[in-house]
Amino acid sequence: MLEVKQIEKGIVIDHIKSGNGLKIFNKLMLNKSKKPIVLLMNVESKLLGKKDIIKIENSFDIDLNLLGLLDDNITVNYIENGKLTLKKKITIPKEVKGLIKCKNPRCITNSDSYVEPLFKLLSKDTLEYKCSFCEEITKYEL
């Protein structure tokens, strides 16, 4: 059986839908990190059947809104001195700033670099967001 030791300090991204772990790893650009990182795939789970897990040793800043867009089943566990200090359940963000590109080519967010795109959630099921500048509906794609 595969054994991965606990981390003393860091973050554990847990309850990732099986198959999404590598996508999340890439979106968070964890391959550029100098810190030890473990990606576990297809781990047995009572809740999901199979799941992926990402363990990041030491402190690391993650965008919780981005995680919510990628997989709303995720929990983020913060570890200090080998003990769980905080557990956050990730949800689909109601508002997203700078993570989505407006699909309207005439939108000001696509032509002026000083304007950061801002979107408001329309549908949790389809991950459709409405641009606050041009009101174009854009669907987030993983």
matplotlib code that plots the C-alpha trace (Angstrom):
import matplotlib.pyplot as plt

x = [0.0, 1.2, 2.0, 2.4, 3.5, 1.6, 2.9, 4.0, 3.0, 1.1, -2.1, -4.0, -6.5, -8.9, -12.0, -11.0, -13.2, -11.1, -9.4, -9.5, -6.3, -3.9, -6.0, -6.0, -2.3, -1.7, -4.2, -2.5, 0.9, 2.2, 4.9, 6.7, 6.8, 10.1, 8.2, 7.5, 4.1, 2.4, -0.5, -2.4, -4.8, -7.6, -7.5, -10.3, -13.1, -16.2, -17.9, -16.8, -15.8, -12.4, -10.8, -7.6, -5.6, -2.9, -0.5, 1.6, 4.4, 5.1, 2.9, 1.4, -1.2, -4.0, -6.9, -10.0, -12.3, -10.3, -10.6, -14.4, -14.5, -12.5, -14.3, -16.9, -16.4, -13.0, -12.0, -8.8, -7.1, -4.5, -1.9, 0.4, 2.7, 1.2, -2.3, -5.4, -5.9, -8.5, -10.8, -12.6, -15.3, -15.0, -18.1, -18.7, -17.9, -20.8, -18.4, -15.1, -12.5, -9.7, -10.1, -12.4, -12.0, -15.1, -16.1, -17.3, -14.4, -15.7, -15.7, -13.5, -11.8, -10.4, -9.0, -7.7, -5.2, -6.1, -9.6, -9.9, -12.8, -15.5, -18.2, -21.4, -22.7, -25.9, -26.0, -24.2, -25.1, -23.5, -21.0, -22.3, -21.2, -22.3, -19.7, -20.2, -19.0, -20.8, -23.3, -22.1, -22.8, -19.6, -19.3, -16.2, -14.4, -12.0]
y = [0.0, 3.5, 5.6, 9.4, 10.9, 13.8, 17.3, 19.4, 22.8, 23.4, 22.9, 19.8, 20.2, 17.3, 15.8, 16.7, 14.8, 11.9, 13.1, 16.8, 16.7, 17.1, 19.9, 21.8, 21.1, 22.8, 25.7, 26.5, 26.3, 24.0, 22.7, 26.0, 25.7, 25.1, 23.5, 19.8, 18.9, 15.5, 14.8, 11.7, 10.4, 7.8, 7.5, 5.5, 7.8, 6.9, 10.2, 10.2, 6.6, 7.8, 11.2, 13.1, 15.0, 17.6, 18.1, 21.3, 21.4, 24.8, 27.9, 28.6, 31.1, 29.7, 31.4, 29.9, 31.4, 29.6, 26.3, 26.9, 27.3, 24.1, 21.8, 22.8, 19.5, 20.6, 21.2, 23.0, 22.0, 24.2, 22.3, 23.7, 21.6, 18.5, 19.3, 20.6, 24.3, 25.3, 23.5, 25.4, 24.0, 25.5, 26.8, 28.2, 31.9, 34.4, 37.0, 36.4, 39.1, 38.5, 34.7, 34.7, 36.4, 37.9, 36.2, 39.5, 40.8, 44.4, 44.4, 47.0, 44.2, 42.7, 46.0, 47.9, 46.3, 48.6, 47.1, 43.9, 41.7, 41.3, 38.6, 37.8, 34.2, 33.5, 29.6, 27.2, 24.3, 25.6, 28.0, 30.9, 34.4, 37.8, 40.4, 43.6, 45.8, 44.6, 42.1, 39.3, 35.8, 33.7, 30.1, 29.1, 26.2, 24.1]
z = [0.0, -0.8, 2.2, 2.3, 5.5, 7.2, 6.7, 9.6, 8.0, 4.8, 3.0, 2.0, -0.9, -0.3, -1.8, -5.4, -7.9, -9.3, -12.5, -11.5, -9.4, -12.3, -13.8, -10.5, -10.1, -13.5, -13.0, -9.7, -11.5, -8.7, -11.0, -10.6, -6.8, -5.0, -2.1, -1.8, -3.3, -3.5, -6.0, -5.1, -7.6, -7.4, -3.6, -2.0, -0.6, 1.3, 0.1, -3.6, -4.2, -5.6, -5.1, -5.7, -3.0, -3.2, -0.3, -0.2, 2.4, 4.0, 3.5, 0.1, -1.1, -3.1, -4.7, -3.1, -5.8, -8.5, -6.6, -6.4, -10.2, -10.7, -8.2, -5.6, -3.6, -2.4, 1.2, 2.0, 5.2, 6.8, 8.9, 11.6, 13.8, 12.2, 13.3, 11.4, 12.4, 9.8, 7.4, 4.6, 2.4, -1.0, -2.9, -6.3, -6.1, -6.5, -7.9, -9.8, -10.5, -13.0, -13.4, -16.4, -19.8, -21.3, -24.5, -26.0, -28.2, -27.9, -24.1, -22.5, -20.4, -23.6, -25.0, -21.9, -19.6, -16.7, -16.4, -14.5, -15.6, -13.0, -13.3, -11.3, -11.1, -13.0, -12.9, -10.5, -12.7, -15.9, -14.3, -16.3, -15.3, -16.4, -17.2, -15.1, -17.9, -21.0, -19.5, -21.9, -20.4, -20.3, -19.2, -17.2, -18.8, -16.9]

ax = plt.figure().add_subplot(projection="3d")
ax.plot(x, y, z, "-o")
ax.set_aspect("equal")
plt.show()
